[in-house]
């Protein structure tokens, strides 16, 4: 879905990835990042969000929390992250990207609360329940801190991805805020939900979910109770194009993830200010019958669109961007290999580079993550090759 976008708007990334792979400088099963473009995209977000009075927290899970990605984001003016889990927060913190928001989408396990409060010291910590508020407050008090808590709220009719459900009853938000303020080590900082915005397949536009109205109603109740200046965190499908709508809806925080590498659903159907800055790289392993098989490991295609004909660029010539149809293993299968249409007089050969342009979620894969700098100046260089926890790997010697 995003390969055409890559070919049109960042062909240099494709060419650099193929050339470096053929030179033996990039591994198969690798998400490849154009760090120059990431920095450029981050600056677009910084400028737009600052003009609207929005705090910006970068999400890094989609690209495996790569340290070079974190550094590029910081060079672009974003100095804080939103961490999907503890592993994400630790990787970002280690790279120098401070933790702005922790606990959303994934709550903090009991045994990791002290690490979160004492080492990571997030600006905001989301909790779904009084039990989790107690844990966060105790850990912060132990660390000698007073932690700002965000209450994840929900009401009947709100939208959730299956398995993401949870949160305080929005109708009781004033009482929730009072209870948070009564705890030693914590205070009420604001409210959050997910998703506040979603891509609509029929209109091909980003639209507010009922959750955004729930946030607005809760904010009004808090204001009537004398609570002003609270944080309103409204993540979901965040590109710079939706920031004015978020600000108009009362949000105070935005959390770009895929937007920082140009792969939100809206990027697939409209040319937005951010350019694509990531691809997935593999190589041909062998052929069988009418298929060529390429190495998998990172073939998790985020299902934001209905199933479609996945295409890949296959070959050794960086300038040849002709594509072939792919068959991706079903989700219940391990993605050891992807299968390439090998028909035609000159089919794929062992060692050929294979470039995909899908929207990924690298952190749930077993892929490598590599950064490339210097694409913009015509001198592409691999910076670091890392695992999905933002740790450097001495590829190809992985001992």
C-alpha positions as YAML, in Angstrom:
chain: A
units: angstrom
residues:
- id: 1
  name: UNK
  ca: [0.00, 0.00, 0.00]
- id: 2
  name: UNK
  ca: [2.88, 2.39, 0.77]
- id: 3
  name: UNK
  ca: [5.36, 1.18, -1.87]
- id: 4
  name: UNK
  ca: [3.94, 3.52, -4.51]
- id: 5
  name: UNK
  ca: [4.20, 6.36, -2.01]
- id: 6
  name: UNK
  ca: [7.85, 5.49, -1.35]
- id: 7
  name: UNK
  ca: [8.63, 5.26, -5.04]
- id: 8
  name: UNK
  ca: [7.10, 8.66, -5.74]
- id: 9
  name: UNK
  ca: [8.16, 10.64, -2.69]
- id: 10
  name: UNK
  ca: [11.37, 9.03, -1.43]
- id: 11
  name: UNK
  ca: [12.94, 6.91, -4.21]
- id: 12
  name: UNK
  ca: [16.40, 7.67, -2.83]
- id: 13
  name: UNK
  ca: [15.64, 5.55, 0.24]
- id: 14
  name: UNK
  ca: [14.78, 2.57, -1.97]
- id: 15
  name: UNK
  ca: [17.93, 3.03, -4.02]
- id: 16
  name: UNK
  ca: [20.13, 3.39, -0.94]
- id: 17
  name: UNK
  ca: [18.66, 0.30, 0.70]
- id: 18
  name: UNK
  ca: [19.20, -1.90, -2.37]
- id: 19
  name: UNK
  ca: [22.72, -0.59, -2.98]
- id: 20
  name: UNK
  ca: [23.79, -1.03, 0.65]
- id: 21
  name: UNK
  ca: [22.22, -4.49, 0.82]
- id: 22
  name: UNK
  ca: [24.02, -5.60, -2.33]
- id: 23
  name: UNK
  ca: [27.26, -4.27, -0.84]
- id: 24
  name: UNK
  ca: [26.71, -6.47, 2.21]
- id: 25
  name: UNK
  ca: [26.12, -3.55, 4.56]
- id: 26
  name: UNK
  ca: [22.45, -4.22, 5.37]
- id: 27
  name: UNK
  ca: [20.91, -7.51, 6.50]
- id: 28
  name: UNK
  ca: [17.79, -9.20, 5.25]
- id: 29
  name: UNK
  ca: [14.74, -9.00, 7.53]
- id: 30
  name: UNK
  ca: [15.42, -5.36, 8.26]
- id: 31
  name: UNK
  ca: [13.39, -2.20, 8.69]
- id: 32
  name: UNK
  ca: [15.46, 0.57, 7.10]
- id: 33
  name: UNK
  ca: [15.05, 4.18, 8.26]
- id: 34
  name: UNK
  ca: [15.89, 7.37, 6.39]
- id: 35
  name: UNK
  ca: [17.06, 9.39, 9.38]
- id: 36
  name: UNK
  ca: [17.36, 12.65, 7.42]
- id: 37
  name: UNK
  ca: [13.69, 12.46, 6.47]
- id: 38
  name: UNK
  ca: [12.68, 11.47, 10.01]
- id: 39
  name: UNK
  ca: [14.35, 14.64, 11.26]
- id: 40
  name: UNK
  ca: [12.60, 16.67, 8.57]
- id: 41
  name: UNK
  ca: [9.23, 15.14, 9.48]
- id: 42
  name: UNK
  ca: [9.80, 15.76, 13.20]
- id: 43
  name: UNK
  ca: [10.49, 19.42, 12.48]
- id: 44
  name: UNK
  ca: [7.20, 19.68, 10.57]
- id: 45
  name: UNK
  ca: [5.39, 18.30, 13.63]
- id: 46
  name: UNK
  ca: [7.31, 20.56, 16.00]
- id: 47
  name: UNK
  ca: [6.51, 23.71, 14.04]
- id: 48
  name: UNK
  ca: [2.83, 22.85, 13.56]
- id: 49
  name: UNK
  ca: [2.23, 21.64, 17.11]
- id: 50
  name: UNK
  ca: [4.04, 24.59, 18.68]
- id: 51
  name: UNK
  ca: [1.95, 27.03, 16.68]
- id: 52
  name: UNK
  ca: [-1.19, 25.34, 18.04]
- id: 53
  name: UNK
  ca: [0.02, 25.10, 21.64]
- id: 54
  name: UNK
  ca: [0.27, 21.29, 21.60]
- id: 55
  name: UNK
  ca: [2.86, 19.22, 23.44]
- id: 56
  name: UNK
  ca: [4.39, 16.56, 21.18]
- id: 57
  name: UNK
  ca: [5.43, 13.08, 22.34]
- id: 58
  name: UNK
  ca: [7.01, 10.75, 19.76]
- id: 59
  name: UNK
  ca: [5.93, 7.11, 19.49]
- id: 60
  name: UNK
  ca: [8.82, 4.84, 18.49]
- id: 61
  name: UNK
  ca: [7.45, 1.29, 18.69]
- id: 62
  name: UNK
  ca: [6.60, 1.03, 14.99]
- id: 63
  name: UNK
  ca: [10.29, 1.34, 14.10]
- id: 64
  name: UNK
  ca: [11.67, -0.77, 16.93]
- id: 65
  name: UNK
  ca: [12.69, 2.08, 19.25]
- id: 66
  name: UNK
  ca: [15.83, 2.59, 17.15]
- id: 67
  name: UNK
  ca: [18.28, 4.91, 18.91]
- id: 68
  name: UNK
  ca: [19.07, 6.77, 15.69]
- id: 69
  name: UNK
  ca: [15.36, 7.36, 15.14]
- id: 70
  name: UNK
  ca: [15.12, 8.84, 18.65]
- id: 71
  name: UNK
  ca: [18.11, 11.08, 17.95]
- id: 72
  name: UNK
  ca: [16.67, 12.23, 14.61]
- id: 73
  name: UNK
  ca: [13.38, 13.06, 16.31]
- id: 74
  name: UNK
  ca: [15.26, 15.13, 18.89]
- id: 75
  name: UNK
  ca: [17.19, 16.99, 16.20]
- id: 76
  name: UNK
  ca: [13.79, 17.80, 14.71]
- id: 77
  name: UNK
  ca: [12.72, 19.46, 17.95]
- id: 78
  name: UNK
  ca: [10.78, 16.71, 19.78]
- id: 79
  name: UNK
  ca: [12.47, 15.94, 23.12]
- id: 80
  name: UNK
  ca: [9.95, 13.53, 24.65]
- id: 81
  name: UNK
  ca: [8.40, 10.18, 23.80]
- id: 82
  name: UNK
  ca: [5.21, 8.33, 24.53]
- id: 83
  name: UNK
  ca: [6.11, 4.77, 25.46]
- id: 84
  name: UNK
  ca: [3.77, 1.92, 24.65]
- id: 85
  name: UNK
  ca: [5.37, -0.21, 27.38]
- id: 86
  name: UNK
  ca: [8.36, -0.34, 29.73]
- id: 87
  name: UNK
  ca: [10.68, -1.75, 27.07]
- id: 88
  name: UNK
  ca: [9.81, 1.18, 24.84]
- id: 89
  name: UNK
  ca: [10.40, 3.69, 27.62]
- id: 90
  name: UNK
  ca: [13.77, 2.22, 28.58]
- id: 91
  name: UNK
  ca: [15.00, 2.21, 24.97]
- id: 92
  name: UNK
  ca: [13.97, 5.84, 24.43]
- id: 93
  name: UNK
  ca: [15.40, 6.96, 27.77]
- id: 94
  name: UNK
  ca: [18.69, 5.24, 26.96]
- id: 95
  name: UNK
  ca: [18.79, 7.08, 23.62]
- id: 96
  name: UNK
  ca: [18.25, 10.43, 25.34]
- id: 97
  name: UNK
  ca: [14.58, 10.88, 24.49]
- id: 98
  name: UNK
  ca: [12.86, 11.71, 27.77]
- id: 99
  name: UNK
  ca: [9.65, 9.91, 28.71]
- id: 100
  name: UNK
  ca: [6.75, 12.31, 28.39]
- id: 101
  name: UNK
  ca: [3.94, 9.77, 28.67]
- id: 102
  name: UNK
  ca: [3.91, 6.24, 30.07]
- id: 103
  name: UNK
  ca: [1.18, 3.69, 30.72]
- id: 104
  name: UNK
  ca: [-0.89, 4.09, 27.58]
- id: 105
  name: UNK
  ca: [-1.65, 1.82, 25.78]
- id: 106
  name: UNK
  ca: [-0.06, -0.74, 28.12]
- id: 107
  name: UNK
  ca: [-0.38, -0.34, 31.88]
- id: 108
  name: UNK
  ca: [2.73, -0.72, 34.03]
- id: 109
  name: UNK
  ca: [3.12, -4.13, 35.72]
- id: 110
  name: UNK
  ca: [3.36, -4.08, 39.52]
- id: 111
  name: UNK
  ca: [6.99, -5.13, 39.60]
- id: 112
  name: UNK
  ca: [8.06, -2.36, 37.22]
- id: 113
  name: UNK
  ca: [6.40, 0.60, 38.94]
- id: 114
  name: UNK
  ca: [9.54, 1.49, 40.91]
- id: 115
  name: UNK
  ca: [11.61, 1.44, 37.71]
- id: 116
  name: UNK
  ca: [9.07, 3.69, 36.02]
- id: 117
  name: UNK
  ca: [8.88, 6.20, 38.86]
- id: 118
  name: UNK
  ca: [12.53, 6.28, 39.91]
- id: 119
  name: UNK
  ca: [14.48, 5.74, 36.70]
- id: 120
  name: UNK
  ca: [12.20, 6.84, 33.87]
- id: 121
  name: UNK
  ca: [10.39, 9.62, 35.74]
- id: 122
  name: UNK
  ca: [7.66, 10.25, 33.16]
- id: 123
  name: UNK
  ca: [5.98, 13.62, 32.92]
- id: 124
  name: UNK
  ca: [2.59, 11.89, 32.71]
- id: 125
  name: UNK
  ca: [1.56, 8.39, 33.73]
- id: 126
  name: UNK
  ca: [-1.76, 6.99, 32.54]
- id: 127
  name: UNK
  ca: [-3.76, 4.71, 34.81]
- id: 128
  name: UNK
  ca: [-6.93, 2.76, 34.05]
- id: 129
  name: UNK
  ca: [-8.05, 2.07, 37.63]
- id: 130
  name: UNK
  ca: [-7.67, 3.02, 41.29]
- id: 131
  name: UNK
  ca: [-5.43, -0.02, 41.79]
- id: 132
  name: UNK
  ca: [-3.01, 1.22, 39.16]
- id: 133
  name: UNK
  ca: [-3.22, 4.77, 40.52]
- id: 134
  name: UNK
  ca: [-2.24, 3.41, 43.94]
- id: 135
  name: UNK
  ca: [0.77, 1.59, 42.50]
- id: 136
  name: UNK
  ca: [1.97, 4.64, 40.58]
- id: 137
  name: UNK
  ca: [1.53, 6.93, 43.59]
- id: 138
  name: UNK
  ca: [3.36, 4.57, 45.96]
- id: 139
  name: UNK
  ca: [6.27, 4.21, 43.55]
- id: 140
  name: UNK
  ca: [6.51, 7.95, 42.96]
- id: 141
  name: UNK
  ca: [6.33, 8.68, 46.71]
- id: 142
  name: UNK
  ca: [9.11, 6.16, 47.29]
- id: 143
  name: UNK
  ca: [11.19, 7.95, 44.63]
- id: 144
  name: UNK
  ca: [10.53, 11.32, 46.27]
- id: 145
  name: UNK
  ca: [8.40, 12.55, 43.40]
- id: 146
  name: UNK
  ca: [4.89, 13.84, 42.87]
- id: 147
  name: UNK
  ca: [3.62, 12.12, 39.72]
- id: 148
  name: UNK
  ca: [1.08, 13.66, 37.33]
- id: 149
  name: UNK
  ca: [-1.50, 10.98, 36.53]
- id: 150
  name: UNK
  ca: [-3.71, 10.89, 33.45]
- id: 151
  name: UNK
  ca: [-7.02, 9.09, 33.87]
- id: 152
  name: UNK
  ca: [-7.95, 6.90, 30.92]
- id: 153
  name: UNK
  ca: [-11.72, 7.34, 30.62]
- id: 154
  name: UNK
  ca: [-14.48, 5.58, 28.74]
- id: 155
  name: UNK
  ca: [-18.23, 5.43, 28.44]
- id: 156
  name: UNK
  ca: [-20.82, 3.38, 26.61]
- id: 157
  name: UNK
  ca: [-20.49, 3.74, 22.85]
- id: 158
  name: UNK
  ca: [-16.78, 4.56, 22.84]
- id: 159
  name: UNK
  ca: [-14.53, 2.86, 20.31]
- id: 160
  name: UNK
  ca: [-11.88, 0.34, 21.37]
- id: 161
  name: UNK
  ca: [-9.71, -2.10, 19.53]
- id: 162
  name: UNK
  ca: [-10.45, -5.54, 20.92]
- id: 163
  name: UNK
  ca: [-8.08, -6.14, 23.82]
- id: 164
  name: UNK
  ca: [-7.59, -2.42, 24.50]
- id: 165
  name: UNK
  ca: [-10.65, -1.95, 26.69]
- id: 166
  name: UNK
  ca: [-10.48, -0.34, 30.12]
- id: 167
  name: UNK
  ca: [-10.55, 2.92, 31.99]
- id: 168
  name: UNK
  ca: [-12.53, 4.95, 34.52]
- id: 169
  name: UNK
  ca: [-16.21, 5.69, 33.99]
- id: 170
  name: UNK
  ca: [-16.16, 9.12, 32.35]
- id: 171
  name: UNK
  ca: [-19.28, 10.14, 34.29]
- id: 172
  name: UNK
  ca: [-17.29, 9.95, 37.55]
- id: 173
  name: UNK
  ca: [-14.25, 11.93, 36.39]
- id: 174
  name: UNK
  ca: [-14.54, 14.65, 39.06]
- id: 175
  name: UNK
  ca: [-14.47, 12.04, 41.83]
- id: 176
  name: UNK
  ca: [-11.61, 10.26, 40.07]
- id: 177
  name: UNK
  ca: [-9.61, 13.49, 40.01]
- id: 178
  name: UNK
  ca: [-10.29, 14.12, 43.71]
- id: 179
  name: UNK
  ca: [-9.13, 10.60, 44.61]
- id: 180
  name: UNK
  ca: [-5.92, 11.04, 42.63]
- id: 181
  name: UNK
  ca: [-5.15, 14.31, 44.39]
- id: 182
  name: UNK
  ca: [-5.66, 12.64, 47.77]
- id: 183
  name: UNK
  ca: [-2.82, 10.17, 47.19]
- id: 184
  name: UNK
  ca: [0.68, 10.80, 48.50]
- id: 185
  name: UNK
  ca: [3.09, 10.87, 45.58]
- id: 186
  name: UNK
  ca: [0.59, 11.72, 42.83]
- id: 187
  name: UNK
  ca: [-1.88, 14.26, 41.58]
- id: 188
  name: UNK
  ca: [-4.49, 14.47, 38.85]
- id: 189
  name: UNK
  ca: [-2.98, 15.73, 35.62]
- id: 190
  name: UNK
  ca: [-5.66, 15.18, 33.01]
- id: 191
  name: UNK
  ca: [-7.58, 12.73, 30.85]
- id: 192
  name: UNK
  ca: [-6.89, 10.48, 27.89]
- id: 193
  name: UNK
  ca: [-8.50, 7.95, 25.55]
- id: 194
  name: UNK
  ca: [-7.61, 5.84, 22.52]
- id: 195
  name: UNK
  ca: [-8.38, 6.10, 19.68]
- id: 196
  name: UNK
  ca: [-9.60, 9.67, 19.45]
- id: 197
  name: UNK
  ca: [-9.22, 9.74, 15.67]
- id: 198
  name: UNK
  ca: [-9.52, 6.93, 13.10]
- id: 199
  name: UNK
  ca: [-9.16, 6.60, 9.36]
- id: 200
  name: UNK
  ca: [-12.51, 6.01, 7.65]
- id: 201
  name: UNK
  ca: [-12.27, 3.56, 4.76]
- id: 202
  name: UNK
  ca: [-15.36, 4.86, 2.93]
- id: 203
  name: UNK
  ca: [-14.54, 8.56, 2.92]
- id: 204
  name: UNK
  ca: [-10.75, 8.06, 3.01]
- id: 205
  name: UNK
  ca: [-10.54, 10.75, 5.66]
- id: 206
  name: UNK
  ca: [-9.53, 10.86, 9.33]
- id: 207
  name: UNK
  ca: [-12.58, 11.31, 11.56]
- id: 208
  name: UNK
  ca: [-13.13, 11.75, 15.31]
- id: 209
  name: UNK
  ca: [-14.38, 8.72, 17.23]
- id: 210
  name: UNK
  ca: [-17.05, 8.96, 19.96]
- id: 211
  name: UNK
  ca: [-14.11, 8.94, 22.41]
- id: 212
  name: UNK
  ca: [-13.24, 12.52, 21.50]
- id: 213
  name: UNK
  ca: [-16.72, 13.66, 22.52]
- id: 214
  name: UNK
  ca: [-16.27, 11.72, 25.77]
- id: 215
  name: UNK
  ca: [-13.07, 13.67, 26.44]
- id: 216
  name: UNK
  ca: [-14.85, 16.96, 25.75]
- id: 217
  name: UNK
  ca: [-17.74, 16.14, 28.07]
- id: 218
  name: UNK
  ca: [-15.36, 15.08, 30.85]
- id: 219
  name: UNK
  ca: [-13.31, 18.25, 30.39]
- id: 220
  name: UNK
  ca: [-16.47, 20.33, 30.74]
- id: 221
  name: UNK
  ca: [-17.40, 18.54, 33.97]
- id: 222
  name: UNK
  ca: [-13.91, 19.14, 35.36]
- id: 223
  name: UNK
  ca: [-14.07, 22.82, 34.42]
- id: 224
  name: UNK
  ca: [-17.40, 23.22, 36.20]
- id: 225
  name: UNK
  ca: [-15.75, 21.69, 39.26]
- id: 226
  name: UNK
  ca: [-13.05, 24.36, 39.10]
- id: 227
  name: UNK
  ca: [-10.35, 22.28, 37.42]
- id: 228
  name: UNK
  ca: [-8.81, 24.27, 34.61]
- id: 229
  name: UNK
  ca: [-5.54, 23.84, 32.75]
- id: 230
  name: UNK
  ca: [-5.72, 20.04, 32.69]
- id: 231
  name: UNK
  ca: [-3.99, 17.95, 30.04]
- id: 232
  name: UNK
  ca: [-6.14, 16.37, 27.34]
- id: 233
  name: UNK
  ca: [-4.36, 13.57, 25.54]
- id: 234
  name: UNK
  ca: [-6.09, 12.45, 22.32]
- id: 235
  name: UNK
  ca: [-3.91, 10.06, 20.29]
- id: 236
  name: UNK
  ca: [-4.69, 8.12, 17.15]
- id: 237
  name: UNK
  ca: [-3.80, 8.39, 13.44]
- id: 238
  name: UNK
  ca: [-1.70, 11.48, 14.07]
- id: 239
  name: UNK
  ca: [-0.24, 13.38, 11.14]
- id: 240
  name: UNK
  ca: [0.49, 17.09, 11.08]
- id: 241
  name: UNK
  ca: [-2.64, 17.47, 8.94]
- id: 242
  name: UNK
  ca: [-4.93, 16.53, 11.85]
- id: 243
  name: UNK
  ca: [-3.29, 18.74, 14.48]
- id: 244
  name: UNK
  ca: [-5.57, 21.76, 13.92]
- id: 245
  name: UNK
  ca: [-8.62, 19.52, 14.45]
- id: 246
  name: UNK
  ca: [-7.12, 18.13, 17.66]
- id: 247
  name: UNK
  ca: [-6.38, 21.62, 18.96]
- id: 248
  name: UNK
  ca: [-9.90, 22.78, 18.06]
- id: 249
  name: UNK
  ca: [-11.27, 19.80, 20.01]
- id: 250
  name: UNK
  ca: [-9.39, 20.93, 23.12]
- id: 251
  name: UNK
  ca: [-6.46, 18.50, 23.02]
- id: 252
  name: UNK
  ca: [-3.22, 19.68, 24.63]
- id: 253
  name: UNK
  ca: [-1.01, 16.76, 23.59]
- id: 254
  name: UNK
  ca: [-0.31, 14.94, 20.31]
- id: 255
  name: UNK
  ca: [1.55, 11.69, 19.84]
- id: 256
  name: UNK
  ca: [2.83, 11.06, 16.30]
- id: 257
  name: UNK
  ca: [4.16, 7.59, 15.56]
- id: 258
  name: UNK
  ca: [3.61, 6.49, 11.99]
- id: 259
  name: UNK
  ca: [3.30, 10.17, 11.13]
- id: 260
  name: UNK
  ca: [7.01, 10.64, 11.85]
- id: 261
  name: UNK
  ca: [7.90, 8.19, 9.09]
- id: 262
  name: UNK
  ca: [4.98, 9.05, 6.79]
- id: 263
  name: UNK
  ca: [2.90, 5.89, 7.07]
- id: 264
  name: UNK
  ca: [-0.44, 6.83, 8.59]
- id: 265
  name: UNK
  ca: [-3.44, 5.62, 6.56]
- id: 266
  name: UNK
  ca: [-4.02, 9.18, 5.36]
- id: 267
  name: UNK
  ca: [-0.49, 9.26, 3.92]
- id: 268
  name: UNK
  ca: [-1.44, 6.37, 1.67]
- id: 269
  name: UNK
  ca: [-4.24, 8.33, 0.00]
- id: 270
  name: UNK
  ca: [-3.03, 11.94, 0.24]
- id: 271
  name: UNK
  ca: [0.40, 13.55, -0.15]
- id: 272
  name: UNK
  ca: [0.87, 15.11, 3.31]
- id: 273
  name: UNK
  ca: [3.78, 17.27, 4.44]
- id: 274
  name: UNK
  ca: [5.62, 14.29, 5.97]
- id: 275
  name: UNK
  ca: [7.45, 12.04, 3.52]
- id: 276
  name: UNK
  ca: [7.83, 8.26, 3.90]
- id: 277
  name: UNK
  ca: [11.00, 7.37, 5.77]
- id: 278
  name: UNK
  ca: [10.86, 3.60, 6.34]
- id: 279
  name: UNK
  ca: [10.86, 0.41, 4.27]
- id: 280
  name: UNK
  ca: [11.21, -3.30, 4.96]
- id: 281
  name: UNK
  ca: [14.14, -5.05, 3.31]
- id: 282
  name: UNK
  ca: [14.60, -8.76, 2.63]
- id: 283
  name: UNK
  ca: [16.38, -10.92, 0.08]
- id: 284
  name: UNK
  ca: [15.59, -13.92, -2.07]
- id: 285
  name: UNK
  ca: [16.50, -17.21, -0.41]
- id: 286
  name: UNK
  ca: [15.47, -19.83, -2.99]
- id: 287
  name: UNK
  ca: [12.90, -20.70, -5.63]
- id: 288
  name: UNK
  ca: [10.31, -23.47, -5.73]
- id: 289
  name: UNK
  ca: [7.85, -24.10, -8.56]
- id: 290
  name: UNK
  ca: [6.55, -20.68, -9.63]
- id: 291
  name: UNK
  ca: [7.55, -18.86, -6.45]
- id: 292
  name: UNK
  ca: [10.69, -17.21, -5.14]
- id: 293
  name: UNK
  ca: [10.96, -17.21, -1.38]
- id: 294
  name: UNK
  ca: [12.35, -14.24, 0.57]
- id: 295
  name: UNK
  ca: [13.33, -14.23, 4.21]
- id: 296
  name: UNK
  ca: [10.65, -13.11, 6.68]
- id: 297
  name: UNK
  ca: [10.79, -12.21, 10.33]
- id: 298
  name: UNK
  ca: [9.33, -8.74, 10.03]
- id: 299
  name: UNK
  ca: [6.36, -9.38, 7.74]
- id: 300
  name: UNK
  ca: [3.76, -7.96, 10.10]
- id: 301
  name: UNK
  ca: [1.58, -5.70, 7.98]
- id: 302
  name: UNK
  ca: [-0.49, -3.47, 10.26]
- id: 303
  name: UNK
  ca: [-4.11, -4.22, 9.23]
- id: 304
  name: UNK
  ca: [-5.35, -0.66, 8.84]
- id: 305
  name: UNK
  ca: [-6.57, -1.47, 5.33]
- id: 306
  name: UNK
  ca: [-8.53, -4.44, 4.02]
- id: 307
  name: UNK
  ca: [-6.39, -7.13, 2.40]
- id: 308
  name: UNK
  ca: [-4.74, -5.96, -0.81]
- id: 309
  name: UNK
  ca: [-2.25, -7.16, -3.42]
- id: 310
  name: UNK
  ca: [1.09, -6.71, -1.65]
- id: 311
  name: UNK
  ca: [3.86, -5.68, -4.04]
- id: 312
  name: UNK
  ca: [7.64, -5.66, -3.67]
- id: 313
  name: UNK
  ca: [10.61, -4.42, -5.68]
- id: 314
  name: UNK
  ca: [12.90, -7.38, -6.40]
- id: 315
  name: UNK
  ca: [16.38, -7.26, -7.93]
- id: 316
  name: UNK
  ca: [19.92, -5.94, -7.66]
- id: 317
  name: UNK
  ca: [19.64, -2.70, -9.65]
- id: 318
  name: UNK
  ca: [18.81, 0.25, -7.34]
- id: 319
  name: UNK
  ca: [17.28, 2.12, -10.26]
- id: 320
  name: UNK
  ca: [14.90, -0.66, -11.35]
- id: 321
  name: UNK
  ca: [11.71, -0.15, -9.36]
- id: 322
  name: UNK
  ca: [9.48, -2.62, -11.19]
- id: 323
  name: UNK
  ca: [7.39, -4.68, -8.79]
- id: 324
  name: UNK
  ca: [6.17, -8.24, -8.32]
- id: 325
  name: UNK
  ca: [3.16, -9.57, -6.44]
- id: 326
  name: UNK
  ca: [3.79, -11.12, -3.03]
- id: 327
  name: UNK
  ca: [2.04, -13.69, -0.92]
- id: 328
  name: UNK
  ca: [2.42, -13.08, 2.81]
- id: 329
  name: UNK
  ca: [1.91, -15.92, 5.32]
- id: 330
  name: UNK
  ca: [-1.39, -15.80, 7.18]
- id: 331
  name: UNK
  ca: [-1.32, -14.40, 10.69]
- id: 332
  name: UNK
  ca: [-1.61, -17.82, 12.31]
- id: 333
  name: UNK
  ca: [1.61, -18.85, 10.55]
- id: 334
  name: UNK
  ca: [5.18, -17.89, 11.44]
- id: 335
  name: UNK
  ca: [6.56, -15.65, 8.71]
- id: 336
  name: UNK
  ca: [9.68, -17.62, 7.91]
- id: 337
  name: UNK
  ca: [9.34, -16.60, 4.27]
- id: 338
  name: UNK
  ca: [7.33, -14.42, 1.92]
- id: 339
  name: UNK
  ca: [6.52, -15.79, -1.53]
- id: 340
  name: UNK
  ca: [7.21, -13.81, -4.70]
- id: 341
  name: UNK
  ca: [5.62, -14.31, -8.10]
- id: 342
  name: UNK
  ca: [8.54, -15.71, -10.11]
- id: 343
  name: UNK
  ca: [6.83, -15.86, -13.51]
- id: 344
  name: UNK
  ca: [8.41, -14.34, -16.58]
- id: 345
  name: UNK
  ca: [11.66, -14.88, -18.48]
- id: 346
  name: UNK
  ca: [13.88, -13.24, -15.86]
- id: 347
  name: UNK
  ca: [12.66, -14.36, -12.47]
- id: 348
  name: UNK
  ca: [14.12, -13.48, -9.08]
- id: 349
  name: UNK
  ca: [17.51, -14.93, -8.17]
- id: 350
  name: UNK
  ca: [19.07, -15.95, -4.87]
- id: 351
  name: UNK
  ca: [20.50, -12.88, -3.17]
- id: 352
  name: UNK
  ca: [18.25, -10.37, -4.91]
- id: 353
  name: UNK
  ca: [17.13, -7.51, -2.71]
- id: 354
  name: UNK
  ca: [13.42, -7.38, -1.85]
- id: 355
  name: UNK
  ca: [11.91, -4.03, -0.83]
- id: 356
  name: UNK
  ca: [8.47, -3.65, 0.74]
- id: 357
  name: UNK
  ca: [6.61, -0.45, 1.54]
- id: 358
  name: UNK
  ca: [4.00, -1.59, 4.05]
- id: 359
  name: UNK
  ca: [2.99, 0.03, 7.33]
- id: 360
  name: UNK
  ca: [4.72, -2.06, 9.99]
- id: 361
  name: UNK
  ca: [4.89, -2.61, 13.71]
- id: 362
  name: UNK
  ca: [8.53, -3.59, 14.11]
- id: 363
  name: UNK
  ca: [8.36, -4.03, 17.87]
- id: 364
  name: UNK
  ca: [6.22, -7.18, 17.59]
- id: 365
  name: UNK
  ca: [8.63, -8.81, 15.09]
- id: 366
  name: UNK
  ca: [12.07, -10.41, 15.17]
- id: 367
  name: UNK
  ca: [13.47, -7.96, 12.61]
- id: 368
  name: UNK
  ca: [16.63, -5.87, 12.54]
- id: 369
  name: UNK
  ca: [16.26, -2.08, 12.47]
- id: 370
  name: UNK
  ca: [18.86, -0.05, 10.58]
- id: 371
  name: UNK
  ca: [19.34, 3.67, 10.26]
- id: 372
  name: UNK
  ca: [20.75, 5.40, 7.18]
- id: 373
  name: UNK
  ca: [22.06, 8.94, 7.24]
- id: 374
  name: UNK
  ca: [23.28, 11.03, 4.35]
- id: 375
  name: UNK
  ca: [20.62, 10.09, 1.83]
- id: 376
  name: UNK
  ca: [19.70, 13.75, 1.37]
- id: 377
  name: UNK
  ca: [23.33, 14.62, 0.52]
- id: 378
  name: UNK
  ca: [23.82, 11.66, -1.79]
- id: 379
  name: UNK
  ca: [26.15, 9.81, 0.57]
- id: 380
  name: UNK
  ca: [24.01, 7.15, 2.29]
- id: 381
  name: UNK
  ca: [25.73, 5.49, 5.23]
- id: 382
  name: UNK
  ca: [24.47, 2.86, 7.66]
- id: 383
  name: UNK
  ca: [24.59, 4.28, 11.19]
- id: 384
  name: UNK
  ca: [23.58, 1.45, 13.51]
- id: 385
  name: UNK
  ca: [21.86, -1.91, 13.15]
- id: 386
  name: UNK
  ca: [19.75, -2.65, 16.21]
- id: 387
  name: UNK
  ca: [17.21, -5.12, 17.57]
- id: 388
  name: UNK
  ca: [13.62, -4.26, 18.43]
- id: 389
  name: UNK
  ca: [14.67, -3.04, 21.89]
- id: 390
  name: UNK
  ca: [16.94, -0.33, 20.50]
- id: 391
  name: UNK
  ca: [20.10, -2.30, 21.31]
- id: 392
  name: UNK
  ca: [23.00, -2.35, 18.86]
- id: 393
  name: UNK
  ca: [23.80, -5.59, 17.08]
- id: 394
  name: UNK
  ca: [27.23, -6.38, 15.70]
- id: 395
  name: UNK
  ca: [25.74, -7.71, 12.48]
- id: 396
  name: UNK
  ca: [26.73, -9.96, 10.80]
- id: 397
  name: UNK
  ca: [28.64, -11.37, 13.80]
- id: 398
  name: UNK
  ca: [25.78, -11.88, 16.26]
- id: 399
  name: UNK
  ca: [27.76, -13.91, 18.78]
...
